[in-house]
């Protein structure tokens, strides 16, 4: 049975039914080439502007390399670190800056070559242009390659691989058992009737969409937000899908007609990591949103994906990823909440700014969008009384268009008054000490101290940002 996201849209067909992962890859190409320079508008990561994930990774890497060197005797061998999907370059810049600071004797940092890997040259160019990467130019290289085959990188040559919120972009199928068969989700794209009416050369648009002809598509109105998808479910063609036995065995643990993500792109990165990691390497880390909880995976109402600016972003089935890592011969697998990894590095409890905002009594649909902007800025201003970043940056925070003029002037003034070494982003980690030191200021904004304490020690959510590590 086909279903429409918007049955009233009277959509106009622009493509045939294909497996979900094929249309996902198609859309990713269009999204990054049409909207790559606006990425922050649609999607932010924990490394877009914040530094704490990068610092935790640098401290963890330094500690493990020093421990390995001590066990083996003084080491001088070069160390190759890969970052797959480097985004705007902030994680790389903060990783190298912190590694240099903590490596006071110069035993690790001078040996590191940090390689940015991406399949889009424009992404690599933007990452390399990050101003905080400039002091590390002699340590940084860029590699244009897909993450399932990093061409030019030799077998067993890499010591550390990091990817942050990359897996959710990679090809993913949705599969379910149905009456003894395994089916997968197929999609067919349509364009909303309202946008169709504005396009004069319809056949030209359809041809450009099919061919991913970016230059021609730029001559048409923006369309990614106006796609309407039909869905149906068909029997899996296993000749086109790797790891059939492992996937089918896993699905035996899932109830009938419950869709689960099969993150084929993530599996491909594990296979490539297995090829690249040197004997005794520190290992491969992936950070992403998902779950390893079988009870959550068995929930028919769980959110398998979201859409950002027309792009599909999938939750990660960490339970199956772990099975696949072991199948591929990778060991030392650990899965932990990302905030546990950050907190362990800082030796304290941490929450995200988004978690903090969610505890405010007026959070959610009660507020107008511009009122939410005001709450965010007031919260950051309060936190900045104690928060001190090692980096000087202007907070990027585009204000809502529709708000009273006097409020816009007030909020713009507040934004400009924020200190440059304060909270760097709306997606950022905060420590228990920072919350404690600013508790009175936060109370003035309307936060309840007891609720904050509960948030700091709350168990992980059903779908959480997790850290997956293997060697």
N, C-alpha and C positions, 0 to 999 in steps of 0.2 A: 504494500500500500504506500503510495507516494504521499508525502506531507509537505506543505508549504509553510515557511516561517511566517509569511504574511499572506493569508488567503485572499485578502481584499486588494492585493497589489496589481491584479491582472497582469502578471509578468510577461515579458517578451523573451523568448528563448535565445540564448547566445552560446550554447554548447551542449554536448551530449552527456549522457550518464557515464561517469568514470568512478573508480574507487576513490574514496575520500582523500587518501594520501597523494594521489596524482593531482587532484585539484588544489590541494594544499600547497604542493610544490609550485604549481602554476601561479597561484596567488602570491606566494612569497616573492617570486621573481618580480611580479608587477608591483607589489607593495614597496620593496626596497629600492626599486629603480624609479618609482613615481614619488615615493614619500620618504625615502631614506634620510633626506635632510630635515624632515619634520618628525623624526622618530620619537623625540621626547614628548611631542604633543599626544601621541597615542600610547606610548608604552615606556615606562621607566623601570630600571632594574636597581638592585641593591648596590650596584657599582657605578651607576650613571654619574653620580656626583659625590656620594658618601665614600669614605675611605676605610671604614672599619673592617669590611670583608677582606680587602686587599692587605691591610696591616696584619690581620690574623693569618692570612695565607703566607705572608712574608716571614712572620715570626715562627710559624710552624715549619716552614721550609728551612730556615736558618738552623733551628734546633735539630731537625732531623739530619741535615747534612753534617753538622758538627759532630753529632753522635756517631754517624757512620764513619766520618773521617777518623775519629778517636779510636774506633774499633779496628780500623784498617791501618792506622798510622797516618802521618801527615799526607794530605792529598792535594794535588795541584791540577788534576784533570779538569778540562773544560766541562761546564754544566749547561745543558740546553734545556730551557723552559719554554713550553708552548702554551699560548692562550688561543683557544679556538673560539671564534666569534668575539672579537675584541671590542665591539661596540664603539664607544667614543674615545677609547684609549685611557680612560680614567683608572681602571683597575690596574693596568700595566704600569702607569705612572706612579700610583700610590704604592704598589708592590715594590718597585725598584727603589723608590725614595726611602721607604721604611727599611728595606733590606740594607741599604747603604748606611743608614743611621745606626742600626743595631749591630752591624758587622764592623765593630770599632777597630779590629785588628786587620781588616781587609782579607779575611780568609775565604769568603764565599762570593761576595758581590763582584769582585774583579774577574771571577771565573765564569760568570753567568752571561749567556747569550739568550735574550728574551725574544721569541719569535711570535709575531702576530699572524694568525692564519685566518683567512676569510676567502669566500668565493667571489666577493665583489670588490673590485679595485677601489671603488669610491669609498667603501667602508674602511679599507686599509688606509687610504689617504687621509680620511678624517681622523682616524685613530692616531696616526703618526703626527698629525698636526696639534695634538693636545699639548698645551704649553708646558705642562709639568713633565713631559717626556723629553724635552729638549736637553736637560742635563745628562740624560742617559743615552744620547744618540749613538754612542759607540757600543752600547750594549744591546741595541734593538735592531731587529730585522723584520721584514714583512714577507709573507709567503702567500701568493695567490693560489689557492687550492680548495678543493672540497674536503670536508672533514672526514669523509669516508675513505679518502685516499689523498694523503698529504704528499703530493708528488714533490720530489726533490729531497725529502727527508729519508735518511737511510734507516734500515732495520736496526733496532736496538741502539738508537743513538740519542734518545731523549730521556732526561732524568725526571721531569715533572710536566704534567699536562693539566691545564685548568680550563674548564668551560663554565661560564656563568649564564644561566637562563638562555641556553642554546637549545637544549633538548626539546623544549616545548615548541620550537619552530621547525623541527626536523620531521620528515615524513612519518606519519602515524596513521594506523588503521584503527577503526572501531569494529570489534568482532563480538559475536554472541552465538551461543548454542541455540538451535531451534529444531526440535523434533529430530534429533539425531544428526543434524547437519551443522556445520559451522558457517555462519553468514557474516558478511561485512557490509558496512554502510557505503552506498553509492550516492553521489550527488550529481545534480544537473543545474547549471547556473542560468538564471534569468536576470533581466534588468527591470527595475520598477517601471510601471507605465508612465509615471510622471517624468522620469528622466528620458525614457524612450521618446517622448513627445518633443523633446528639445534637440534630438539628434537628427540632422537632415540626411547625412550619408550613412544610413543604417547598415548596409552591407559592408561598407568600408570599416565601420566600427567593429562589426563582428569578425571580419578578417583580421584586423589588427589585434583584437582580443585573443583570438585563437593562436596567432603567430607570436604573441608577446612582443609586438612591434611598438616599442616604447615611444619612439619619436612621433609616430602617427597617433598613438593614444593620447599624447600630450595636447594634440589639437582638438580633442573632444572635451566636454565638461567632465569634471571629476566624477568617477562612477563607482569606486570601491565601496562606498557606504550605501549604494543603491542596489547591490546585488541581492537577489532573492533566490534561495536554494530549495530545490525539490530533493527529497530523500527517498530512497528505497533500499531494500536489503536483498542481497544476492549471495548465492553459495560462493565460498572462497575458491578462486583458481590457484591451487597450491603451487603450480609450476612457476608462478610469478612471485611466490612468497618464500623467503628463506626460513629455516628453523621450524619446519612444520611440526616435527615430533615434540619439540620443547613447548611450542605454543599450544598444541592440542592437549598435551599433558596438563599444562597450567589451566586451561579452560575447563578441565574436568572438575576443578575446585570451585567453579563459578556456577551459579544457578542458571536455569534456562532463561533465555531472552533478556539477560542482563548484559548490556554493552560494557566492554572494557577496552581501554586504550592498549594498543599493541605498538609500542614506540620503536618502529623499525630503524629510524634514523639514529636513535640512541644506541641500539644494538650495533649498528655499523661503526659508531665511534668507539665502542668497546673493542671491536675486532681490530680497528686501526691502532688503538692504544696498545693492544697486545703485540702488534708488529713493531711499534716504535719504541716502547719502553725498554731501557737497557737492563741487564741483570742487576738486581739490587737497587733499581730506581726508586725514588721516593713515591711515585705513583700518579694515578689519574684521579682528579676530583671534578665532580659535576655538581652544580648547585641549581636547584629548580623546584617548582611547586608540584606536589603530587602526594602520593601515599604509598606506604608499604603494608597498610592494614587490610587484611583480607575481608574483614567485616565491611569496611568502607567500599572496597572494590566490588563487593557483592550487593551493594545498595543500588537498586535500579534508578534512584533519583539523584545520584551523585552528578556533579557537573563534569563532563568529560573534556569540555573545551570552552574557551571564551573567544570573542572576536574583538579585535582592536584595529580600528581603521580599515576594516575589510579583511584583515589577516586572521587566520585561525591560530590559536595558541592552545596547545593540549596539556592537560595534566599528565604527569609522569607516573606510570605504573611501576613503582620502585620494586615491588615484590617480584615482578617478572624480570625486571632489569637485573636484579640480584641473581635469579636463576640463570639468566643468559650469561652473566659474567662468569659464573662457575662453569657453565657449559663450554665457554670459550677458553677456559684454562686460566682465568685471572683469579688471584687469591687475595686474602686479607681484606675481604669486603666488609665495610662498615657503613651503616646508614644512621644518621643522627639529625635532629632538627638543626637548621642552619644557625639559629640563635644560640644553641648550645655550643657550637663551634666558636662563634664570636665571643660568647661569655667566658668560655674556658680560656681563651687567649687573654682576655682582659681580667680574668679572675674575679668576675662579678656577674650579677644578673643583668640581662639586657632585654629591652623590648624595642619595637620599631615605633617611629613617630606615628605611623598609621594605626598601630595598636593603641597608642596613647589617645589619639583623636577619637577612636571608637568608644572610649570609656566616658567621653563627655556626655552629660545628661541630654544635651540638645543634638547629639550627633545623629546623622541619618536624614531621612526624608523630611524631618520637621523644618529644616533650614533651606532657604533659597540658596542657589549656587554661590551668589556673592556673599551671603552670610557665612557659608562654609569657608570661603576665602578669608573672611575676617577672623573666624575662629582659628584657622591654620596660622595666620600671621601673628595673632595675639599669643598663641601657644609657643611659637618659635621665639618671639620676643621675650617671653617669660623664661624659656629654657636657656636663652643666650646669656642670662645673668651668671650662669655657671659653666655653660658649654664653651669649650675652647678647642677649636680645630687647629691642627698643625699647618693647615693650608689656608691661604687667603683667597676667598672666592666670593663673588656676588651671587646671592641666591636667585636662581632663575625661577620666576613665578609669574606667568602671564595672568593678569587679573581678568575676571569675567567681564564680558562686554556689557551685559544688561544689569546695571545697578544705578542707584541714584547718584547724581553727579557729585554731591558733597561726600558721599561714601567713597567714591572712586578716588577723590583727591586725598581723603584721609588715609585710605589703604595704600595708595601709591606713596604717600609720605612715610607711612610705617615701613613699607618695603625698602625704601631708599635709606631709612635710618638703621636698618639691621646691620650689625657688625659683620665684617667680611670673614672673621674667624669663628662665626657662629654656626648653628646647624646648617649644613651645606645643601640640604635637599629635603623635600617632603617624604622621600623614601630614604630613611636614615635610621641608624641604630642609636639608642640612648641607654646610658648606664643607670643602675640603681642610685649611684651617688649623685648623678646629675639631676635626677628626679627629686631626690631628697633635698638637695641644696636649693632647689627652686620651688619647693612644695608650697610655700606661702604665695609666691607669684602665680603658680598654677591654680591655687584655690581662688585667687582673685579672678581668674579667667572662668572659674566655675567647676573645676575638677574636684572630685572627692578623694581625699588621701587614702581612704580605706580601699576604694575601688582600684586605685593605682597599685597598691600593694598586692591585691589579688591578681591583677594583670601581670605583674612581674613574675609571679610563681605559677601562673596558670599552666595546665598541661597543654601539649601541642593540640592544634585544631585537627579535625579529621583530614583536611587537606592543608598541608603545611609546606613551607620552604624547607627543603631537606638538603643535606650534604651527603653525597654518595662518594665513597673512596674505595679504590681497589689498587692492587699492585700486580 
